[in-house]
Amino acid sequence: MEEKRSSFTGKIGFVLAAAGSAVGLGNIWRFPYLAAKYGGGIFLLVYIALSVTFGFTLMVAEVAIGRKTKLSPIGAYRALDKRFSFVGILAAAIPMLILPYYSVIGGWVMKYMVGFLVGEAGSMAQDAYFGGYITQTAQPLVWFFVFIGLTALIVLFGVQKGIEKVSKVMMPVLVVLMVFVVIYTLCTVDGAWEGVVYYIKPDFSKFSIMTVVSAMGQLFYSMSLAMGIMVTFGSYMRQDISIEKSTHQIEIFDTGIAFLAGMMIVPACYAFSGGDPAALGQGPGLMFGVLPKVCGNMFGGTVIGVVFFLMVLLAALTSSISLMETVVSTLQDKWKVERKLACLIVLGVSVALGTVSCLGYSAWDTVTILGMQFLDFFDFLTNSIMMPIVALLTCILVSFFIKPRVIIEEVSLSGEFKWKTLFSVVIRYVAPICILIILISAVLSAFGMIAI
């Protein structure tokens, strides 16, 4: 007897779970450093414009594909057109490659949260602390194991009792914590309001093609696009829930969290650095390197450090849960594996690949791929190569094989699709061009021909 497919209990459960997937390290870690690096307000403006057009279109397409087929990525793409079966395989492989290294970073976040909690704030504010920590062998591995184990435990409980229930708690708590930290930072850090102006006021002199490329790349990372997650979550979605309205709500939630993350980090770092472009352009180190220093120099900084990294941990967990669920769902659909066994298989593979990423900074730091450490290579392969390819092929499938009307009809089952004209134009003409720009830029950057 075939097992009945799991589903979300309603619209709130779907929106919070999907938003929980979208809201992760991409919003709280990656978005602020990109905003700081690429001109603050102008980056924010470009990101919002792309979010309501490019991001909206891709998310609607993926959720509709999932709900129409009631299958995870491999089965979903095959059901629509057998010639595109390989796209489903690519989409299913992406979360399996992302989850291990993402969990390594999640382990770093756990370490910093506990470090602030036990009074190591002073040590973590030192310049060499982060670099010294990730080059250790044992500690990063232990925290990685804890993070991936917690993720597996939640996924083990299933869609309603695990993912939906956790998302309903984590997402509101995350928003409350973020608002608190933003208000506290703006009220206690001298010069923070100048940082707010830098962050929200567009300076068109700072606009460049890389602003657009970086904002588009961030959309994939931030909104969980082109990695099979939204297809999987769509397959759990009831037909009486509006795909269009839910997508708008996820976008608002995702962009709002990214904006708040920037409000927490960019103004504080701007004030701390005196607006120094070198400090603001540090990239990934902005959260693990600069932020502990900021906390160390503000009143109540230790408490704020604990709250901040707790918040980042919640965001990281909601995304890692969705990554693991996508792979588990694929195993269940394709090979009829029961959930417990599927979770154990995914956990085992994740531990193996994550250990490689973890040791890439310590015991195996002399081994590189294209000049990149293992974690950086997996990040480049998935986010810069595989995800744009999946997104491009999805656009081609929808535009020229099954036609946009199939998606429009699925969306219209739960009410009028008001943005159907925008959807048709973007999916056929705008999105493919944007995706090709991302893909070409990433390849040229990897070979040192341009700097991103």
N, C-alpha and C positions, 0 to 999 in steps of 0.2 A: 504494500500500500504506500502510495507516494505521500511524503510528509507535506502538510499544509505550509505554505510560505508564510513567514513572519510578516508582520506589518506594524506600522506605527498606530497608536490609538487614535490619533487625530492630527489636525493641522498644527497645533502647538508643539506636539511631540516631534513631528517632522521638521518644522522650521528650526526648533532649538537644536535638534540633533544635526541637521545640515549646517546650521550656523556654527555649531560646535566644531564640526569638521573644518569649515572654512576659517574659523577663528582659531589661530594657533600661533606657532612661532613666526609664521609668515607675517602676521599682523604686529605682534608685540616685539619681535626681535628684528625682522628684516625690513618692515615698512619704515620704522623711524630712522634707521641708518641710511636708507635710500633717500628719504625725504631730506635728511640733513645734508647728504652728499650732493644731491641734485637740485639745490636751490630752494628748499623749503616750500613756500606757497605755490610756486609754479608747478612743482612736482605734484602737490596735492590737487591742484586744479586739473591737471592732465589725467591723474589717476581717477578722479571722480567722473570726468567726461568719458573715459574708456570703460569704467565700471558699468555705467547705465546704458551703454551701447554694446560694446564688444563682450564684456563679461556677462551681461544679461542674456545675450543671444546664445552664447555657448552653454550657459547653465540651463536655460530653458530646453535646448536641444538634448542635453544629456539626461535631465530628469524625465523628459517625455519619452526618450528611448527606453529608459528603465521601466517606467510605468506601463508603457505599451506592451513590452515583451514580458514583463514580470520575471526578468532574468538578470543575473550579474553580467559583467562586460563580455566575457567570451561567448556566452549563449545569446546575449542581446544583439550584438553586431551580426552574428551568424543568422539569427532569426530574421533580421531586416534584409540582409543580402549576403549569401554564402561567400561571395567574392571578397567581402570585408571581414571575414572571420579572423584574419591575422591582426586586424586593428583591435579586436577584443582581447586577443592574446597579449598584444603590446600594452594595452590599457591595464590589464590585470597584472602584468609584470611590474609596472611602475610602482604601485604601493608596496609590493614585496621588496623592491630595491630601496625605497625611501624609508620604510618603517625601521630597519635596523640602524641606519645612521642618524635618523631623526631621534630615535630612542637614546642614542649616545649623547646627543645634545640635551635631551630631556634629563639625562643623568647629571649633566653639568649643572643644569638649573636646580635640580634637587640638592646637589652638593652646596651650591651657593645659598640656597634657602636655609639649609641646616647650619651652614657656616655662620650666617648672620644670627641665627637663633642661639647658637652656643657661644657667641661672643668673639668670632674670628673676623669681625668687620674690618679691623685695623689691618690685619694681614692681607685680606682680599683686596684692599685698596692700593696695595703696592704694585708698581709697574710690572714686575716680573711674576706676579702670583699666577695669573691665568695660564701663561705659557709654561710655567713650572708645573702646574697641576695637570694639564692635559698630557705632558710628557712622562708622567708617572705611569706605571703599569697596573698596579692593583686597584687603587682607589677609583679611577674612572670606570674600570670594569665592574666593580661592585655596584656603583650607582646606576650604571647601565642595566645590570641584571635586575635591580629593584624596580626601575622604571618600566622595563618591558614586561616584567612579571605582573605588575599592577595593571598594566594595559590588558594583558591576556585574561586576568581574573574578571575584569569588567565585561569583556567581550564574551566570555564563557557563559554569562548569565543571559545572553540573547539580546534581541532588539528592544522589547518592551521593558523587561526587568533589569537589563544592563544598560544599554546605550541610551535609551530614551529617559530612563529614571535618573541616571547620572547627569545627563545633559540638562534636565529640568532643574537640577540643583546647582551644577557648576556654572552655567551661563549667567543666571542672575547674580550669583555671588561674585563672579568675575567683573561684571559691570559695576557693582557697588564698590568693590575694592579699587577699581580703576578711577572712578569718580573721586573717591576719597584721596587717593594719591595725587591726582591732578590738582585738586583744591589745596591740599596741604603744601604741595611744591610751590604753587603760584603765590601762596600767602607767606611762605617762609624763606624762599631763596631770593636773595638780592639779585636784581637784573633779569629775573625769569620772564618778566613781561616784555622785555626787549626780544627775548627768544620767541615769545608768542607771536610777535609781529613778524619776525623772520619766518616763522613756521606757516602762518596763515595768509600773509600778504604776498600775492604773486609778484615776482620781480622778473619781467619778461626778458631782461638782459641776461638772465641765467638760463633761459630756455635753449635747448639743443636737441638734436635728434636722439641723443642718448637719454634725455629726460623721458621721451616717448617710449623708447625701447625698454628702459628700466621699469617704467610704469606698467607696460604690457606684460613684461616678464613677471612682475610682482603679482599681477592679476591671477596668473596660473597658480602660483605658489599660495597666494592668500585665499583664493576662492575655491580651492580644491578642484580645479578644472583639469580635464584631460588625463585623469588618473583613475578613472573607473568608479570613483567614490559617489559622484552624483547619479551615475547610472544605477549603482547598487541601491542607494537610498531611494531613488525614484521607483525602483522595483518593489519597495515596501510601502509605497504611497497609495492611498485609496483614491478611487476615481472621483469622489465628491469633493476632494480638496483641490483648490485652484493652483495650478502650476505657476501661472503668471503672477498672482498675488504673493504666493509663497516665495518666488524668486526675488521679487521686489523687497520683501521683508528680510530675506537672507542677505541681500545686497546692502540694505540699510544697516543691518546688524554688523555685518562684516566691515563695511567702510567706517561705521561709527566707532567700532573697537579699534580699528587701525588709526583713526583720527585721535582717539583718546590716548592710544599708546604713544603717538607722536607728541601729544600734549604733555605726557609724563616725562618723556626722555629728551626731546629736542630743546625745549626752553631751558631745562635744568643744565644740560650739557653746554648749551650756548652761553648761559650765564657763567658756568664754571670755567669755560675756556676763553671767555671774553670775545666770543664770536670767531675764534681762530678757525679758518677753513681746514687746516690740517687736522685739528681735533674733531671737527664735525664730519670730516670725510674719512674717518677711520674704518668705516664699514662694519663688519660683524663684531669687531672688538668694542663697539660703542656700548653694548649692554654689559659684557663681561669685564671690560677694561675700564671704561670711563665711569659708568654708573656707580660702581662701588666707591669710587673716589668722591662722587657727588654726594652719596649718602653719608660718607664719612665726614663731610664738611657742612652738613645741615643739622639743625636741631632735631633730635629724635631720629637721627639717620639710621640707627640700628633697627628700630621698629619698622621704619619705612622700608628698609632693605628686606626684612622678613616678609612684609606684606607684598612688596613688589615681586619678589621671586616666588612667593606662593601663588600669586596671580598668574605669573608666567607658566608656572607648573600646571595650573588648572587648564590654561589654554593649550599647552603642549599635550596634555592627556586627552582632551577632547578630540584633537586631531589624530593622535596615535591610535586611539580607539577606532576612528573611522577608517584609517589605513588598514588596520588589522581586520576589521569587519569585512572590508572589500575582498580581501584575500580569502578569508574564511568562507564567505558567501560563494565565491567562485569554486572552491573545493566542494562545497555542499551541492551546488548546482551541476557542476561538470562531472564529478566522480561519485556523487551521492554519499559523501562522507558525513558522518554525524558530527554535530557541532563540537563536542568535546575533543574528538580525535583531530578534527580540522584545526582547532585552537592549538593543540599540542604540536602539530606538524608546523604550523606557522611560527609558533614560539621557538621551536628547534632551529628552523632556518634563520630566523631573526637573530637568535643568539650567536649563531655561527658567523653570519655576515656582519653583525654589529661588533663582534669581537675583533674582526679584521679591521673595521673602521677605527675602533678604539686604539688598537695597537699600532695603527698607522702613524700615530704621533709619538709613540714611545719605542717599543721593542722592534717594530718594523719600519721605523721612520726613514730608513735608507731606501726603501722600496717605493717607487712612484710609478704612476701611469700618466703619460703625457706631461710629466713634470709635476703632477698633482698627487697629494696624499690620498689614501683610499677614500676617506670621507668626502673630500673635495671632488674626487673623480665621480663617485656615485651621485653627488649633488649635481654636477655638471651634466652627466649622462642622462639623468631623469628629467631635471628641470629645464635644461637648455636644448636637449636633443629629442628625447623620447616624447615628452609632453607636447611640444609644438607639432611634432609629426602626427601624433594621435589627434590633436585638435584640427589640424589641416585636413586629414583624411575624413574626420567626422563631418567637416564642412562640405567636402566633396561628396560624401555619401548622401547627406541630406539635400544638397543643392541639385545634384545631377543624376542620382540613381533612384532614391525613394521619393524625391521632390519635397520641398518645404511644406506642401499641403498636408502630408502625412503627420508631421509634427504639429502643424496648426490644428488639424482635426483632433489630435489627442489632447492638446491644451484646451480646446474649445469644449471638451466633454464636461468640464466643470464650470462653464461660463464663457462669455464672449472674450476672445483674445484681442484686447484693445491695441496691443503693440505688434500686431501680426505683420504690418507693412514694414516696420523697422526691422523686425526679425528676418523677413525674407531678403531685404536688401543687404543687411549686415552679414548674414550667413553665407550669401552667395558671392558678394563682391568685396566688402570691407574686411571681414575677419580673415579670409585667406591671405590678403596682402599684408595685414598686420602680423600674422603668424610667420609668413616667409621672412619678414624683416627681423623678427626675433631669432629665427633659426639661423639665418645668414650671419647676423651680428654675433651670435654665440660661437659659431664655428670660427669666424675671423678672430674673435677675441681669444679663443683657445690656442690659436697658432700665433698669437702676439701681433696680429696685423692691425687691430684696433684695441683701445682700452675702454672697458666698461666700468 
